[in-house]
């Protein structure tokens, strides 16, 4: 059986933990067939109305808290709504997130950021202006001692993103304010580019909302952000590097 996640369970996922505990005790060579009533008895509460009328509720996708209860114990759910039964079939869930794919995505983002900086918007009607992406952003580096990791990220100045991502145990190692999101993204990319040798694959059930693909083992200490900035002379000369455009107030 695959390794359990070290990430804390969400409140909603904890509701369905007794179902996962039951499935963990079933022999992998056997399908586990449970009625809705039996599942309700396990979790100690009624299933939501959607479970009886929406097949999607039983889809085995990790962004749903109920799904993670059986995915974590390597089961896939096949629901029969008319019979009000669910068959849990043995199947190991694997997320397709090889490092090469993530590096390719990051490289595409860098190219798009540089294009945006080379051709900044001419008016506040630009959709990226409306999203606030041309407003000042911070690049930050966190140390996450509970996971023995560093993390790089970016956020709009004034947001609560750093606290939401790192939690109370995180330590802000470094941070730098840039004129816009695109400049911040260039800095972020180059920090991560130096850390690939220590990169750690995210938990297979990670949502991605806490920047799980931007983390690496803390044996590799990142350089100061000021040193990264100092190595980017060509980027700093792009027309949009120092440009901030604020959304118009309506």
Backbone as CSV, one residue per row, in Angstrom:
resi,resn,N_x,N_y,N_z,CA_x,CA_y,CA_z,C_x,C_y,C_z
1,UNK,0.847,-1.190,0.000,0.000,0.000,0.000,0.876,1.231,0.000
2,UNK,0.433,2.282,-0.664,1.244,3.479,-0.790,1.336,4.219,0.522
3,UNK,2.325,5.116,0.602,2.622,5.826,1.838,1.548,6.844,2.162
4,UNK,1.192,6.947,3.432,0.218,7.937,3.870,0.797,9.336,3.785
5,UNK,-0.073,10.316,3.583,0.369,11.702,3.508,0.766,12.227,4.874
6,UNK,1.781,13.094,4.883,2.185,13.754,6.123,1.431,15.060,6.324
7,UNK,0.636,15.474,5.326,-0.089,16.728,5.416,-1.296,16.561,6.349
8,UNK,-1.619,17.598,7.126,-2.784,17.513,8.000,-4.073,17.404,7.199
9,UNK,-5.053,16.685,7.735,-6.323,16.508,7.053,-7.203,17.727,7.291
10,UNK,-7.998,18.072,6.277,-8.938,19.179,6.421,-10.101,18.747,7.316
11,UNK,-10.852,19.729,7.780,-11.997,19.435,8.660,-13.011,18.551,7.950
12,UNK,-13.300,18.847,6.677,-14.271,18.048,5.940,-13.756,16.631,5.683
13,UNK,-12.457,16.522,5.438,-11.916,15.189,5.197,-12.001,14.330,6.456
14,UNK,-11.832,14.946,7.608,-11.908,14.192,8.854,-13.276,13.535,9.041
15,UNK,-14.323,14.156,8.472,-15.667,13.577,8.568,-15.691,12.165,7.982
16,UNK,-14.949,11.961,6.895,-14.996,10.688,6.180,-13.842,9.757,6.539
17,UNK,-13.037,10.138,7.524,-11.923,9.297,7.944,-12.374,7.908,8.405
18,UNK,-13.494,7.773,9.136,-13.915,6.412,9.524,-14.181,5.497,8.330
19,UNK,-14.647,6.068,7.220,-14.842,5.253,6.014,-13.492,4.762,5.511
20,UNK,-12.516,5.662,5.474,-11.176,5.267,5.055,-10.582,4.214,5.973
21,UNK,-10.811,4.371,7.276,-10.284,3.385,8.226,-10.890,2.010,7.977
22,UNK,-12.179,1.992,7.666,-12.826,0.706,7.368,-12.227,0.088,6.108
23,UNK,-12.076,0.880,5.053,-11.569,0.366,3.780,-10.132,-0.122,3.912
24,UNK,-9.382,0.496,4.804,-7.987,0.078,5.017,-7.927,-1.369,5.516
25,UNK,-8.961,-1.810,6.195,-8.979,-3.165,6.739,-9.478,-4.220,5.769
26,UNK,-9.895,-3.799,4.579,-10.380,-4.756,3.582,-9.205,-5.265,2.756
27,UNK,-9.162,-6.554,2.503,-8.085,-7.147,1.705,-8.051,-6.493,0.326
28,UNK,-6.867,-6.063,-0.148,-6.781,-5.390,-1.448,-7.331,-6.202,-2.618
29,UNK,-7.332,-7.532,-2.513,-7.829,-8.344,-3.630,-9.353,-8.356,-3.676
30,UNK,-10.004,-7.795,-2.667,-11.460,-7.811,-2.592,-12.029,-6.418,-2.845
31,UNK,-13.147,-6.344,-3.570,-13.909,-5.112,-3.653,-14.703,-4.953,-2.353
32,UNK,-14.872,-3.710,-1.933,-15.672,-3.433,-0.738,-16.988,-2.810,-1.186
33,UNK,-18.090,-3.491,-0.946,-19.411,-3.002,-1.346,-20.156,-2.557,-0.097
34,UNK,-20.534,-1.274,-0.079,-21.227,-0.712,1.077,-22.488,0.005,0.602
35,UNK,-23.545,-0.116,1.375,-24.746,0.663,1.098,-24.565,2.077,1.637
36,UNK,-25.377,2.992,1.168,-25.332,4.347,1.699,-25.573,4.327,3.215
37,UNK,-26.512,3.473,3.639,-26.827,3.397,5.069,-25.615,2.921,5.866
38,UNK,-24.859,1.970,5.333,-23.665,1.474,6.032,-22.583,2.559,6.103
39,UNK,-22.458,3.341,5.028,-21.482,4.434,5.058,-21.888,5.477,6.088
40,UNK,-23.191,5.766,6.153,-23.681,6.738,7.137,-23.438,6.248,8.553
41,UNK,-23.581,4.940,8.757,-23.311,4.386,10.086,-21.833,4.523,10.442
42,UNK,-20.959,4.362,9.444,-19.516,4.483,9.692,-19.127,5.914,10.064
43,UNK,-19.665,6.893,9.329,-19.252,8.281,9.561,-20.086,8.966,10.634
44,UNK,-21.180,8.316,11.054,-21.977,8.854,12.147,-22.830,10.042,11.782
45,UNK,-23.187,10.166,10.511,-24.051,11.275,10.066,-24.619,10.930,8.694
46,UNK,-25.723,11.605,8.303,-26.283,11.350,6.969,-25.337,11.850,5.870
47,UNK,-25.356,11.170,4.744,-24.654,11.673,3.577,-25.368,12.915,3.062
48,UNK,-24.666,13.835,2.443,-25.335,15.012,1.876,-26.262,14.621,0.735
49,UNK,-27.232,15.471,0.440,-28.200,15.168,-0.614,-27.516,14.886,-1.949
50,UNK,-26.389,15.599,-2.223,-25.707,15.418,-3.501,-25.233,13.975,-3.695
51,UNK,-24.917,13.300,-2.597,-24.414,11.925,-2.708,-25.472,10.984,-3.276
52,UNK,-26.741,11.345,-3.140,-27.816,10.479,-3.613,-28.285,10.827,-5.020
53,UNK,-27.937,12.000,-5.500,-28.470,12.421,-6.804,-27.394,12.829,-7.804
54,UNK,-26.164,13.053,-7.351,-25.100,13.534,-8.233,-23.980,12.487,-8.329
55,UNK,-23.861,11.815,-9.468,-22.754,10.852,-9.612,-21.394,11.497,-9.381
56,UNK,-21.293,12.788,-9.698,-20.010,13.486,-9.550,-19.511,13.445,-8.113
57,UNK,-20.417,13.374,-7.147,-20.017,13.385,-5.742,-19.129,12.186,-5.422
58,UNK,-19.303,11.118,-6.167,-18.537,9.890,-5.917,-17.322,9.762,-6.840
59,UNK,-17.076,10.770,-7.662,-15.888,10.739,-8.511,-14.633,10.689,-7.637
60,UNK,-13.667,9.900,-8.051,-12.450,9.736,-7.249,-11.405,10.765,-7.673
61,UNK,-11.625,12.010,-7.250,-10.725,13.103,-7.581,-10.266,13.767,-6.286
62,UNK,-8.988,14.062,-6.159,-8.442,14.469,-4.862,-8.900,15.816,-4.347
63,UNK,-9.493,16.668,-5.190,-9.927,17.960,-4.662,-11.202,17.850,-3.824
64,UNK,-11.855,16.684,-3.840,-13.047,16.487,-3.021,-12.661,15.795,-1.713
65,UNK,-13.034,16.362,-0.572,-12.606,15.774,0.705,-13.100,14.356,0.913
66,UNK,-14.319,14.045,0.475,-14.812,12.680,0.643,-14.000,11.705,-0.216
67,UNK,-13.595,12.157,-1.402,-12.830,11.279,-2.289,-11.486,10.908,-1.686
68,UNK,-10.855,11.870,-1.016,-9.542,11.591,-0.443,-9.610,10.518,0.638
69,UNK,-10.780,10.341,1.263,-10.919,9.307,2.288,-10.644,7.926,1.709
70,UNK,-11.129,7.671,0.493,-10.857,6.346,-0.097,-9.616,6.348,-0.988
71,UNK,-9.282,7.502,-1.573,-8.053,7.548,-2.372,-6.813,7.316,-1.517
72,UNK,-6.835,7.805,-0.290,-5.670,7.640,0.593,-5.427,6.175,0.948
73,UNK,-6.441,5.364,0.837,-6.251,3.937,1.107,-6.333,3.141,-0.202
74,UNK,-6.093,3.840,-1.301,-5.956,3.221,-2.619,-7.218,2.488,-3.062
75,UNK,-8.321,3.229,-3.014,-9.588,2.699,-3.513,-10.217,3.723,-4.462
76,UNK,-10.982,3.228,-5.435,-11.769,4.055,-6.347,-13.238,3.697,-6.137
77,UNK,-14.106,4.710,-6.089,-15.522,4.487,-5.805,-16.321,4.355,-7.092
78,UNK,-17.197,3.360,-7.134,-18.145,3.185,-8.234,-19.538,3.124,-7.618
79,UNK,-20.291,4.212,-7.755,-21.584,4.326,-7.077,-22.731,3.901,-7.987
80,UNK,-23.702,3.221,-7.408,-24.966,2.901,-8.074,-26.044,3.679,-7.314
81,UNK,-26.438,4.825,-7.858,-27.357,5.699,-7.134,-28.730,5.063,-6.980
82,UNK,-29.176,4.320,-7.964,-30.504,3.704,-7.872,-30.548,2.647,-6.769
83,UNK,-29.466,1.899,-6.607,-29.415,0.868,-5.563,-28.881,1.411,-4.251
84,UNK,-28.382,2.645,-4.270,-27.780,3.283,-3.088,-26.665,2.414,-2.501
85,UNK,-25.771,1.993,-3.396,-24.596,1.224,-2.972,-23.355,1.807,-3.650
86,UNK,-22.214,1.544,-3.034,-20.938,1.983,-3.596,-19.979,0.798,-3.552
87,UNK,-19.312,0.549,-4.670,-18.267,-0.471,-4.726,-16.926,0.235,-4.733
88,UNK,-16.096,-0.076,-3.768,-14.763,0.514,-3.662,-13.752,-0.498,-4.195
89,UNK,-13.179,-0.156,-5.349,-12.271,-1.042,-6.064,-10.831,-0.641,-5.746
90,UNK,-9.967,-1.632,-5.585,-8.549,-1.358,-5.318,-7.908,-0.686,-6.532
91,UNK,-7.342,0.494,-6.344,-6.644,1.200,-7.408,-5.761,2.278,-6.785
92,UNK,-4.472,2.225,-7.036,-3.541,3.185,-6.457,-3.602,4.484,-7.252
93,UNK,-3.907,5.572,-6.554,-3.965,6.876,-7.209,-2.565,7.460,-7.337
94,UNK,-2.207,7.872,-8.547,-0.915,8.502,-8.804,-1.156,9.806,-9.545
95,UNK,-0.625,10.893,-9.010,-0.758,12.185,-9.686,0.361,12.326,-10.722
96,UNK,-0.006,12.821,-11.890,0.975,12.989,-12.962,1.686,14.337,-12.809
97,UNK,2.700,14.360,-11.943,3.421,15.617,-11.732,4.939,15.402,-11.727
98,UNK,5.481,14.823,-12.806,6.937,14.655,-12.845,7.631,16.014,-12.872
99,UNK,8.851,16.047,-12.397,9.578,17.310,-12.304,9.745,17.949,-13.678
100,UNK,9.898,17.148,-14.723,10.078,17.707,-16.067,8.849,18.506,-16.499
101,UNK,7.674,18.019,-16.161,6.442,18.734,-16.527,6.350,20.055,-15.762
102,UNK,6.673,20.014,-14.484,6.615,21.233,-13.676,7.634,22.252,-14.154
103,UNK,8.838,21.789,-14.503,9.855,22.698,-15.018,9.408,23.332,-16.337
104,UNK,8.748,22.556,-17.169,8.275,23.087,-18.452,7.203,24.161,-18.223
105,UNK,6.303,23.912,-17.299,5.262,24.897,-16.990,5.884,26.178,-16.455
106,UNK,6.855,26.026,-15.544,7.516,27.201,-14.977,8.254,27.990,-16.059
107,UNK,8.871,27.287,-16.999,9.579,27.958,-18.089,8.608,28.739,-18.968
108,UNK,7.432,28.168,-19.204,6.411,28.868,-19.993,5.960,30.136,-19.272
109,UNK,5.780,30.047,-17.951,5.395,31.232,-17.175,6.459,32.320,-17.268
110,UNK,7.719,31.915,-17.185,8.804,32.888,-17.275,8.775,33.592,-18.627
111,UNK,8.591,32.837,-19.702,8.520,33.440,-21.023,7.373,34.422,-21.143
112,UNK,6.226,34.054,-20.567,5.060,34.947,-20.622,5.305,36.207,-19.807
113,UNK,5.951,36.050,-18.642,6.252,37.216,-17.804,7.182,38.176,-18.534
114,UNK,8.202,37.656,-19.176,9.150,38.510,-19.899,8.468,39.206,-21.071
115,UNK,7.578,38.511,-21.758,6.829,39.141,-22.848,5.962,40.280,-22.324
116,UNK,5.328,40.051,-21.185,4.483,41.089,-20.582,5.315,42.298,-20.167
117,UNK,6.497,42.049,-19.601,7.368,43.144,-19.188,7.926,43.903,-20.396
118,UNK,8.120,43.212,-21.502,8.629,43.856,-22.709,7.550,44.677,-23.409
119,UNK,6.277,44.325,-23.175,5.164,45.025,-23.829,4.100,45.361,-22.777
120,UNK,4.392,46.302,-21.882,3.438,46.638,-20.817,2.157,47.232,-21.380
121,UNK,1.069,47.157,-20.639,-0.224,47.664,-21.133,-0.211,49.174,-21.316
122,UNK,-1.031,49.629,-22.240,-1.119,51.058,-22.539,-2.302,51.721,-21.848
123,UNK,-3.176,50.930,-21.234,-4.334,51.520,-20.554,-4.737,50.646,-19.379
124,UNK,-5.550,51.202,-18.520,-6.032,50.457,-17.344,-7.119,49.459,-17.703
125,UNK,-7.522,49.431,-18.986,-8.533,48.465,-19.409,-7.938,47.081,-19.656
126,UNK,-6.613,46.984,-19.618,-5.967,45.691,-19.809,-6.455,44.704,-18.749
127,UNK,-6.802,43.464,-19.147,-7.339,42.503,-18.163,-6.369,42.191,-17.028
128,UNK,-5.066,42.214,-17.278,-4.113,41.948,-16.207,-4.040,43.105,-15.220
129,UNK,-4.339,44.314,-15.695,-4.437,45.454,-14.774,-5.645,45.260,-13.871
130,UNK,-6.762,44.829,-14.468,-7.980,44.613,-13.687,-7.801,43.513,-12.645
131,UNK,-6.922,42.564,-12.923,-6.641,41.495,-11.961,-5.663,41.931,-10.873
132,UNK,-5.083,43.112,-11.033,-4.123,43.601,-10.046,-2.712,43.103,-10.253
133,UNK,-2.439,42.500,-11.410,-1.123,41.908,-11.624,-0.045,42.940,-11.923
134,UNK,-0.463,44.175,-12.232,0.515,45.241,-12.445,0.678,46.107,-11.207
135,UNK,0.093,45.682,-10.122,0.292,46.360,-8.839,1.488,45.736,-8.117
136,UNK,2.070,46.424,-7.117,3.265,45.888,-6.437,3.022,44.505,-5.835
137,UNK,4.015,43.645,-5.993,4.000,42.288,-5.450,5.288,42.034,-4.671
138,UNK,5.193,41.090,-3.762,6.368,40.655,-3.014,6.755,39.238,-3.424
139,UNK,8.062,39.015,-3.520,8.603,37.660,-3.562,9.052,37.336,-2.142
140,UNK,8.772,36.131,-1.676,9.153,35.752,-0.320,9.775,34.358,-0.323
141,UNK,10.640,34.134,0.628,11.208,32.806,0.859,10.866,32.422,2.292
142,UNK,10.226,31.285,2.464,9.844,30.781,3.781,10.679,29.568,4.144
143,UNK,10.948,29.433,5.430,11.456,28.169,5.951,10.318,27.496,6.690
144,UNK,10.047,26.247,6.339,8.972,25.468,6.952,9.609,24.360,7.781
145,UNK,9.955,24.652,9.032,10.711,23.668,9.820,9.970,22.362,10.045
146,UNK,8.629,22.404,10.070,7.888,21.166,10.319,8.036,20.178,9.181
147,UNK,8.392,20.673,7.984,8.587,19.802,6.826,10.046,19.775,6.372
148,UNK,10.937,20.503,7.078,12.350,20.627,6.689,12.461,21.097,5.245
149,UNK,11.699,22.150,4.929,11.639,22.663,3.571,11.814,24.174,3.535
150,UNK,12.287,24.655,2.381,12.154,26.058,2.010,11.061,26.153,0.953
151,UNK,10.464,27.332,0.856,9.471,27.596,-0.185,9.640,29.011,-0.694
152,UNK,9.547,29.185,-2.010,9.532,30.509,-2.612,8.128,30.768,-3.141
153,UNK,7.702,32.015,-3.097,6.377,32.358,-3.596,6.269,33.832,-3.858
154,UNK,5.117,34.232,-4.365,4.871,35.648,-4.588,3.441,35.970,-4.206
155,UNK,3.214,37.222,-3.863,1.888,37.647,-3.437,1.747,39.142,-3.630
156,UNK,0.529,39.598,-3.806,0.282,41.032,-3.899,0.583,41.694,-2.563
157,UNK,1.183,42.847,-2.592,1.494,43.569,-1.363,0.198,43.841,-0.597
158,UNK,0.213,43.531,0.681,-0.954,43.751,1.520,-1.856,42.544,1.689
159,UNK,-1.606,41.463,0.951,-2.433,40.266,1.089,-1.963,39.451,2.291
160,UNK,-2.734,38.427,2.637,-2.408,37.550,3.761,-1.902,36.187,3.271
161,UNK,-1.408,36.172,2.050,-0.990,34.924,1.422,0.126,34.230,2.196
162,UNK,1.116,34.987,2.673,2.256,34.360,3.338,1.808,33.593,4.574
163,UNK,0.948,34.206,5.378,0.454,33.532,6.580,-0.395,32.320,6.219
164,UNK,-1.202,32.436,5.155,-2.072,31.331,4.757,-1.258,30.153,4.256
165,UNK,-0.174,30.423,3.553,0.643,29.358,2.984,1.517,28.690,4.035
166,UNK,2.182,29.506,4.851,3.175,28.968,5.770,2.639,28.512,7.109
167,UNK,1.567,29.159,7.580,1.078,28.839,8.910,1.938,29.474,9.987
168,UNK,1.592,29.212,11.224,2.240,29.884,12.349,3.691,29.463,12.549
169,UNK,4.062,28.282,12.063,5.426,27.788,12.295,6.427,28.279,11.258
170,UNK,5.936,28.861,10.160,6.827,29.279,9.077,7.637,30.505,9.480
171,UNK,8.856,30.566,8.967,9.746,31.697,9.210,10.027,32.375,7.873
172,UNK,9.793,33.685,7.814,10.103,34.433,6.598,11.610,34.665,6.566
173,UNK,12.278,34.024,5.626,13.730,34.117,5.505,14.133,35.373,4.752
174,UNK,13.357,35.724,3.723,13.693,36.860,2.878,12.431,37.306,2.165
175,UNK,12.372,38.579,1.813,11.272,39.074,0.989,11.728,40.323,0.257
176,UNK,11.102,40.574,-0.880,11.471,41.717,-1.714,10.227,42.218,-2.427
177,UNK,10.040,43.521,-2.466,8.901,44.117,-3.150,9.302,44.527,-4.558
178,UNK,8.505,44.108,-5.528,8.705,44.451,-6.931,7.530,45.279,-7.417
179,UNK,7.706,45.954,-8.539,6.682,46.878,-9.030,5.415,46.172,-9.482
180,UNK,5.525,44.904,-9.900,4.367,44.194,-10.436,4.571,42.688,-10.320
181,UNK,3.534,41.961,-10.630,3.577,40.499,-10.507,4.576,39.877,-11.468
182,UNK,4.704,40.429,-12.669,5.583,39.844,-13.675,7.038,39.899,-13.234
183,UNK,7.444,41.046,-12.675,8.816,41.141,-12.181,9.032,40.176,-11.013
184,UNK,8.040,40.079,-10.146,8.139,39.156,-9.019,8.231,37.715,-9.505
185,UNK,7.498,37.389,-10.574,7.523,36.026,-11.091,8.898,35.675,-11.651
186,UNK,9.567,36.651,-12.277,10.916,36.400,-12.797,11.869,36.059,-11.654
187,UNK,11.805,36.828,-10.551,12.655,36.550,-9.390,12.328,35.173,-8.824
188,UNK,11.051,34.897,-8.649,10.626,33.604,-8.102,11.166,32.453,-8.946
189,UNK,11.057,32.585,-10.264,11.528,31.531,-11.155,13.015,31.247,-10.949
190,UNK,13.809,32.288,-10.818,15.254,32.085,-10.718,15.656,31.506,-9.356
191,UNK,14.899,31.810,-8.317,15.162,31.164,-7.027,14.910,29.665,-7.153
192,UNK,13.758,29.318,-7.711,13.415,27.902,-7.835,14.364,27.187,-8.790
193,UNK,14.820,27.894,-9.801,15.726,27.289,-10.763,17.034,26.835,-10.105
194,UNK,17.416,27.510,-9.021,18.628,27.135,-8.290,18.379,25.999,-7.300
195,UNK,17.106,25.653,-7.108,16.759,24.691,-6.055,16.277,23.349,-6.579
196,UNK,16.297,23.138,-7.908,15.729,21.900,-8.446,16.417,20.654,-7.911
197,UNK,17.706,20.730,-7.627,18.418,19.539,-7.132,17.877,19.067,-5.784
198,UNK,17.255,19.984,-5.052,16.710,19.638,-3.736,15.182,19.624,-3.739
199,UNK,14.585,19.768,-4.919,13.121,19.848,-5.029,12.475,18.588,-4.484
200,UNK,11.344,18.771,-3.817,10.627,17.637,-3.255,9.236,17.542,-3.868
201,UNK,8.909,16.352,-4.319,7.614,16.136,-4.965,6.470,16.402,-3.981
202,UNK,5.448,17.112,-4.417,4.325,17.381,-3.512,3.589,16.111,-3.121
203,UNK,2.919,16.179,-2.005,2.013,15.111,-1.615,1.031,14.852,-2.757
204,UNK,0.703,13.606,-3.016,-0.137,13.278,-4.175,-1.549,13.831,-4.052
205,UNK,-1.945,14.267,-2.854,-3.279,14.834,-2.672,-3.246,16.348,-2.465
206,UNK,-2.103,16.958,-2.714,-1.976,18.404,-2.526,-2.862,19.149,-3.522
207,UNK,-3.511,20.214,-3.044,-4.374,21.021,-3.902,-3.575,21.928,-4.822
208,UNK,-2.386,22.334,-4.360,-1.628,23.330,-5.096,-1.876,24.741,-4.605
209,UNK,-2.831,24.909,-3.676,-3.149,26.260,-3.207,-2.133,26.775,-2.190
210,UNK,-1.203,25.938,-1.768,-0.156,26.387,-0.851,1.229,26.318,-1.490
211,UNK,1.247,26.389,-2.796,2.520,26.429,-3.500,3.366,25.196,-3.281
212,UNK,2.735,24.023,-3.315,3.469,22.791,-3.006,4.554,22.463,-4.023
213,UNK,4.426,22.957,-5.261,5.448,22.657,-6.260,6.643,23.602,-6.165
214,UNK,6.613,24.539,-5.232,7.691,25.534,-5.082,8.467,25.309,-3.795
215,UNK,8.617,24.053,-3.407,9.286,23.711,-2.154,10.463,22.779,-2.410
216,UNK,11.447,22.875,-1.538,12.611,21.989,-1.660,13.204,21.736,-0.280
217,UNK,14.020,20.695,-0.183,14.627,20.314,1.088,15.524,21.428,1.611
218,UNK,15.480,21.632,2.920,16.216,22.772,3.471,17.713,22.517,3.648
219,UNK,18.221,21.394,3.102,19.682,21.266,3.082,20.276,22.236,2.052
220,UNK,19.454,22.675,1.097,19.920,23.641,0.105,19.401,25.021,0.505
221,UNK,20.283,25.871,0.973,19.912,27.205,1.444,19.898,28.171,0.262
222,UNK,18.799,28.876,0.034,18.725,29.764,-1.133,19.581,31.010,-0.944
223,UNK,20.053,31.588,-2.047,20.797,32.842,-1.948,19.855,33.994,-1.614
224,UNK,20.390,35.129,-1.166,19.524,36.294,-0.914,18.808,36.725,-2.193
225,UNK,17.599,37.219,-2.037,16.863,37.704,-3.198,17.588,38.853,-3.880
226,UNK,18.311,39.646,-3.099,19.069,40.752,-3.682,20.144,40.236,-4.644
227,UNK,20.718,39.076,-4.339,21.719,38.487,-5.233,21.066,38.007,-6.528
228,UNK,19.858,37.443,-6.422,19.128,37.034,-7.618,18.840,38.253,-8.481
229,UNK,18.338,39.312,-7.861,18.028,40.533,-8.605,19.270,41.078,-9.305
230,UNK,20.398,41.037,-8.622,21.625,41.556,-9.193,22.108,40.814,-10.412
231,UNK,21.614,39.588,-10.611,22.043,38.776,-11.760,21.119,38.936,-12.956
232,UNK,20.113,39.797,-12.846,19.074,39.890,-13.882,19.111,41.232,-14.603
233,UNK,20.305,41.668,-15.013,20.457,42.993,-15.620,19.563,43.168,-16.846
234,UNK,19.479,42.156,-17.699,18.676,42.286,-18.913,17.190,42.403,-18.584
235,UNK,16.710,41.626,-17.633,15.299,41.707,-17.251,14.972,43.067,-16.650
236,UNK,15.859,43.576,-15.811,15.605,44.851,-15.146,15.488,45.995,-16.156
237,UNK,16.102,45.842,-17.332,16.026,46.889,-18.354,14.750,46.816,-19.200
238,UNK,13.938,45.786,-19.004,12.690,45.689,-19.763,11.758,46.851,-19.400
239,UNK,10.994,47.372,-20.370,10.186,48.574,-20.137,9.218,48.484,-18.961
240,UNK,8.709,47.287,-18.689,7.706,47.164,-17.630,8.243,46.792,-16.270
241,UNK,9.564,46.618,-16.138,10.109,46.101,-14.884,9.751,46.984,-13.687
242,UNK,9.885,48.277,-13.828,9.648,49.204,-12.708,8.242,49.835,-12.770
243,UNK,7.396,49.279,-13.612,6.084,49.882,-13.847,5.011,49.290,-12.926
244,UNK,4.294,50.162,-12.253,3.116,49.763,-11.471,1.899,50.485,-12.052
245,UNK,0.853,49.729,-12.300,-0.415,50.315,-12.771,-1.504,49.828,-11.833
246,UNK,-2.205,50.752,-11.209,-3.210,50.394,-10.221,-4.601,50.357,-10.855
247,UNK,-5.402,49.455,-10.367,-6.769,49.355,-10.863,-7.534,50.625,-10.551
248,UNK,-8.363,51.030,-11.493,-9.167,52.211,-11.268,-10.280,51.898,-10.286
249,UNK,-10.562,52.825,-9.380,-11.619,52.630,-8.384,-12.948,53.050,-9.000
250,UNK,-13.943,52.167,-8.835,-15.262,52.476,-9.380,-16.259,52.641,-8.272
